[in-house]
Amino acid sequence: MKRILLPLTLLISLLSVNVHLQAKEESINTHPVASDVTPQSKININDATLEQLLEVKGLGKSKAQAILDYRTANGMIKNVDQLKSIKGIGKKTLARLIEKFELGQ
């Protein structure tokens, strides 16, 4: 009887561990990845590099470079309305972009 009981106990223990591991794996696979649920954070327009500006939908290379050139010539952007003085950025473009930038100092 002892010869059967020990292997049977070991088998039950292994099955229990396997069920636990499967449940944990399913739990991991069903949770959304953090990048899937968090919105894109705003870009600090005063610190952004060309590459970071190019990540903003609606900003092409020429407008992104124009923002960098404006910053170089005029210093930090203190008000988003300043962007309207950049060639290629008018009221409509500014309205689309305004929610994607912050004016960190």
trRosetta pair geometry for C-beta under 8 A, 3 or more apart (Angstrom, degrees):
i j d omega theta_ij theta_ji phi_ij phi_ji
1 4 6.1 -62 -157 38 35 105
1 5 6.1 35 151 -25 69 113
2 5 5.5 -55 -138 36 34 115
2 6 6.4 35 166 -22 67 103
3 6 6.8 -53 -151 28 22 106
3 7 7.6 8 159 1 55 107
4 7 6.6 -67 -157 45 33 100
4 8 5.9 29 154 -20 69 119
5 8 5.7 -63 -144 41 27 113
5 9 6.2 30 159 -22 66 107
6 9 5.8 -53 -145 34 28 110
6 10 6.4 27 156 -16 62 107
7 10 5.5 -55 -146 39 34 114
7 11 6.2 38 154 -22 67 105
8 11 5.6 -51 -146 35 31 114
8 12 6.5 32 154 -18 63 104
9 12 5.8 -53 -148 36 31 111
9 13 6.4 33 152 -20 64 106
10 13 5.7 -54 -149 35 31 113
10 14 6.4 31 154 -18 65 106
11 14 5.8 -55 -147 37 30 111
11 15 6.4 30 155 -18 64 107
12 15 5.8 -55 -147 38 30 111
12 16 6.3 34 153 -23 64 106
13 16 5.7 -55 -150 34 30 114
13 17 6.5 29 153 -17 64 104
14 17 5.8 -53 -148 36 32 110
14 18 6.3 34 153 -20 65 107
15 18 5.6 -54 -146 37 32 114
15 19 6.4 34 155 -20 65 104
16 19 5.9 -52 -148 34 29 110
16 20 6.4 30 152 -19 63 107
17 20 5.6 -57 -150 37 32 114
17 21 6.3 30 154 -18 67 107
18 21 5.8 -55 -146 37 30 110
18 22 6.4 31 155 -19 64 106
19 22 5.8 -54 -148 36 30 112
19 23 6.4 31 154 -19 64 106
20 23 5.9 -56 -151 35 29 111
20 24 6.5 28 152 -18 64 107
21 24 5.6 -54 -147 37 33 112
21 25 6.3 34 154 -20 66 106
22 25 5.6 -54 -146 36 31 112
22 26 6.4 31 155 -18 65 105
23 26 5.8 -54 -148 37 31 111
23 27 6.4 34 152 -22 63 106
24 27 5.6 -54 -150 34 32 115
24 28 6.5 31 152 -19 65 104
25 28 5.8 -53 -149 35 32 110
25 29 6.3 25 156 -14 65 111
26 29 5.8 -59 -143 42 30 108
26 30 6.2 19 162 -15 66 113
27 30 6.3 -65 -144 38 24 103
27 31 6.7 26 160 -26 62 107
28 31 6.4 -58 -152 24 28 108
32 36 4.6 -119 180 78 106 128
32 37 5.1 97 113 -40 137 114
33 36 4.7 94 62 -4 80 107
33 37 7.6 174 84 -1 45 87
34 37 6.4 -77 -154 44 33 95
34 38 5.8 9 166 -7 75 118
35 38 6.4 -60 -123 43 29 97
38 41 7.9 -8 149 -47 111 84
40 100 7.7 -2 105 -134 120 89
42 99 7.6 -119 -103 156 107 48
42 100 6.1 160 -131 177 73 32
42 101 6.0 95 -174 -166 103 7
42 102 4.3 94 119 -25 134 101
43 48 5.0 46 165 -88 113 131
43 52 5.6 153 -143 155 128 109
43 53 7.0 154 144 -91 157 52
43 55 7.4 147 -72 70 140 109
43 56 6.2 -93 11 -65 145 116
43 100 6.2 10 21 151 98 82
43 101 5.7 -42 70 -109 80 61
43 102 7.1 177 80 22 30 78
44 47 4.3 20 101 35 121 105
44 48 6.0 174 79 -43 60 83
44 101 7.6 92 -130 -163 14 72
44 102 5.4 -40 -98 73 60 93
44 103 7.5 92 -150 -146 69 7
44 104 3.9 -35 -132 29 121 122
45 48 5.8 -33 -127 7 29 122
45 67 6.8 -99 -164 -178 99 131
45 77 5.5 -41 110 54 122 138
45 80 7.9 121 11 -105 162 79
45 83 7.9 -73 -165 -76 157 120
45 101 4.4 26 -47 -159 114 124
45 102 7.0 -177 -2 67 84 37
45 103 6.2 -24 41 -99 108 55
45 104 8.0 151 34 30 59 76
46 71 6.8 155 -133 -129 56 129
46 76 4.8 18 -130 -141 128 91
46 77 5.8 -149 -76 36 88 83
46 103 6.4 66 -20 -162 115 54
46 104 5.9 -139 45 74 112 70
46 105 6.9 15 67 -113 163 26
47 104 6.3 -28 -3 79 117 120
48 52 4.2 -134 -157 90 89 125
48 53 5.0 107 139 -56 129 85
48 67 7.7 -1 76 118 120 134
49 52 4.8 98 49 7 73 101
49 53 7.1 -137 94 -3 39 88
50 53 5.8 -58 -149 39 31 110
50 54 6.3 34 153 -23 66 107
50 61 7.8 34 -175 -144 110 74
50 64 5.6 101 -149 139 69 119
50 65 6.5 20 -122 -83 113 69
50 68 6.1 -30 -77 -45 84 148
51 54 5.7 -54 -149 33 30 113
51 55 7.1 39 150 -28 60 98
52 55 5.8 -46 -161 18 37 116
52 56 7.9 43 144 -25 59 93
53 56 5.9 -43 -169 14 46 114
53 59 5.6 -98 163 129 83 149
53 64 3.7 143 116 -141 126 107
53 67 6.0 -179 -132 58 151 139
53 68 7.3 -127 -5 -44 157 98
54 59 6.6 -132 -112 101 32 102
54 60 7.9 17 -126 -165 78 24
54 61 6.5 14 -104 -90 111 65
54 64 5.3 -27 -66 -66 68 170
56 59 4.4 40 82 16 105 125
56 64 7.7 154 43 -91 108 107
56 97 6.7 52 162 -133 136 95
56 100 5.1 113 -139 147 113 148
56 101 7.8 6 -111 -61 150 86
57 100 7.8 -163 42 -93 74 155
58 93 7.0 165 163 -148 116 81
58 96 5.1 -149 -159 129 167 132
58 97 6.1 -146 98 -74 131 88
58 100 8.0 167 47 3 119 157
59 63 5.0 -127 -152 89 74 120
59 64 5.0 93 155 -63 114 91
59 67 7.8 -18 -151 -12 132 136
59 97 6.8 79 -60 -109 104 124
60 63 5.3 89 52 17 71 100
60 64 6.8 -134 99 -5 33 95
61 64 5.8 -59 -143 40 28 111
61 65 6.1 26 159 -17 65 109
62 65 5.8 -55 -145 39 28 109
62 66 6.2 34 152 -24 63 107
62 88 6.6 126 114 -41 107 171
63 66 5.3 -50 -145 34 33 117
63 67 6.7 40 152 -23 63 98
63 86 7.3 94 -152 133 75 125
63 88 5.0 -128 -93 109 94 134
63 89 6.3 112 -147 -58 113 97
63 93 7.7 -133 -136 -178 150 146
64 67 5.8 -49 -156 28 33 112
64 68 6.9 30 148 -14 63 103
65 68 5.5 -53 -152 38 39 112
65 69 6.2 40 150 -20 69 105
66 69 5.5 -51 -143 38 33 113
66 70 6.2 39 153 -24 64 104
66 86 4.8 121 140 -176 115 112
66 87 5.8 -127 -139 55 146 82
66 88 6.2 144 18 39 167 120
66 89 7.5 -175 102 -14 135 110
67 70 5.7 -51 -148 34 30 114
67 71 6.5 32 152 -19 62 105
67 83 7.2 -8 -110 -127 97 96
67 86 6.2 7 -82 -130 58 165
68 71 5.7 -54 -151 35 32 112
68 72 6.4 33 152 -20 65 106
69 72 5.6 -54 -149 35 32 113
69 73 6.3 21 157 -11 66 111
70 73 6.0 -63 -146 44 28 104
70 74 5.7 -22 173 23 68 118
70 77 7.4 45 118 -73 115 108
70 82 7.6 148 161 144 134 104
70 83 7.9 123 99 -117 168 53
70 85 7.4 132 -134 91 131 94
70 86 5.1 -66 -56 -92 147 109
71 74 6.8 -76 -122 57 19 80
71 75 7.1 -54 -166 130 56 10
71 76 7.0 24 -144 -102 91 31
71 77 6.5 -65 -95 -31 88 94
74 77 7.8 61 97 -79 115 65
74 82 7.5 -173 119 -176 151 131
76 103 8.0 98 166 -173 102 89
76 105 6.8 50 -175 -134 158 65
77 80 7.3 61 155 -93 120 39
77 82 5.1 -164 -144 71 90 137
77 83 6.9 38 -148 -58 142 81
77 103 6.2 -116 101 -129 88 99
78 82 6.9 88 46 -23 63 141
78 103 6.6 85 -148 -176 26 137
79 82 5.3 114 72 -20 77 96
79 103 7.5 12 -80 -105 20 158
80 83 5.7 -24 -177 4 60 116
80 94 6.8 131 151 -165 102 107
80 98 5.5 79 168 -125 156 91
80 101 6.7 142 -110 83 113 127
80 103 6.9 -117 -55 -60 80 119
81 84 5.7 -27 -174 7 59 115
81 94 7.6 51 -114 -164 44 152
82 85 6.0 -47 -173 23 53 111
82 86 8.0 58 136 -24 67 95
83 86 5.5 -42 -167 16 54 117
83 89 5.0 -77 153 132 90 150
83 94 5.5 147 90 -109 119 104
83 97 7.3 -127 148 87 163 136
84 89 6.0 -127 -109 113 33 92
84 90 6.5 54 -140 -136 85 33
84 91 6.9 26 -115 -68 120 55
84 94 5.7 -28 -73 -55 85 147
86 89 4.6 32 75 28 99 121
88 93 7.2 31 142 -6 65 175
89 93 4.8 -123 -139 93 60 133
89 94 5.8 88 171 -61 96 84
89 97 7.4 -47 -140 23 115 149
90 93 5.5 92 46 19 60 101
90 94 6.7 -114 108 -6 29 98
91 94 5.8 -60 -144 39 25 112
91 95 6.3 29 157 -24 63 106
92 95 5.7 -52 -150 31 30 113
92 96 6.8 25 153 -15 62 104
93 96 5.8 -58 -154 36 35 109
93 97 6.1 16 156 -8 69 115
94 97 5.9 -67 -139 46 29 102
94 98 5.8 49 161 -52 68 100
95 98 6.1 -31 -137 2 24 118
97 100 5.4 -73 -163 40 55 113
97 101 6.3 28 153 -10 89 113
98 101 6.7 -74 -150 39 28 98
